[in-house]
Amino acid sequence: MEVQQEYQNTIIESDGSRTIIVVGDNVEGIASALKSETRREIIKILRKEPLDVSRLAAKLNQTEANVSAQIQQLQKAGLVKSRYEPGDHGVRKICEVQIDRIIIELE
């Protein structure tokens, strides 16, 4: 299955595990997404359970706007995906990790 986002990487699913294979210049996009401590913490939290941006912001003790911006960077890299669901006060953006493992292939 191909990731249709800013960076074209291949995701392989087997045994319930999702591995993203990163090739060539796409390594820079993944590295950029992972260089932020906040984004790495978001991935750790979302590996346990999908959460909406509000709850994720509360766990990180950060603003929803900042967490939303960080999620966008992770989505561009193909590491996180989001979906929208009805909430108590409008629509909630539910985020979850898209991968379990990253393989970097150097060209």
N, C-alpha and C positions, 0 to 999 in steps of 0.2 A: 504494500500500500504506500503510495507516495504522499508526502506531506505537501499540500498546496498552500504554501505560505511564502514569506520573503526568501527563506532559505530552502532549497530543494534537498531533502535528505530522505533516506529510505527507512521506514519503520518495519521491523520484522516482529511478528507475534508468534511465540511458541511457548508451550507449557505455562500459559498465563502470564508470561513475562514479555514486555515490549522493549525492544532494543532499537535505538536509532543509530544508523551508520552514517557518519559524517565524512565527506570527501572534499579534498582540495580547499578552495577558498571559503567553503561553508564552515570550516573550522573556526574562522574568525567570528562568525555570528554566534556560534555556540559559546566560544570563549568569552565574548563580550557579555552575553546573557549571564554567564556563570561567575563573572568577576565581581559582581555585587554581593556583598554579604546578605543584604536583605532578600535578594532573589534566591540565593541558596537556602535561606531560612524558609522562604515561602515553599520551595520544593519539598523540604523536609516535612513541613506541616501538612502539605497536601498529599504526601505519600501515605499518610495515615488515614485521611478521609477528605472527600471533596467538601469545600466550604464556600459560602458566599463571601463577597468582598468585605462586607461589614464585619462578619465574624473573624475573618482573617486579619483585618485591620486591628480589631480588638486584641487578638492574640499577640500581634506584633507591637502593640502600643504605638501605632502609627495612624495617620489619617487615611480615610478611604481613598482620597484622591491620589496619594502617594502609592498606596498598594495597587490601585487600579493601573497606574502608570507602569509599575513594576511587572504586573501581570501581562500588560501589552508587550513588553520586551520579551518575556518568556514565551508568549504566544508566537511572536515573530520568529523565534528560534525553533519553534515546534516542540517545546518542552512541556507546555501547559495548554490545555484547551478549556473553553468556557461554553456554557449554555445558559439560557435565560429561563427562569421559572417564575410563576406568579408568587408574590409575597404578600405580607400583611399590608404594606404601604407601597404598592406598585410592583415592579419587576425586580427580581434578585438575579445577580450574575453569579452563577455557581462555577467554581474553578476546580479543575482536577489535573493531576500530573498525567501526561500523555506517555511517558517513557519510564522504564526502570533502569536502563543501562545505556551508556553511550560508548560507541566504538568509533575511534578516529582512524581513518585510513589516510596515510600520507602518500601523496603522489610523487 
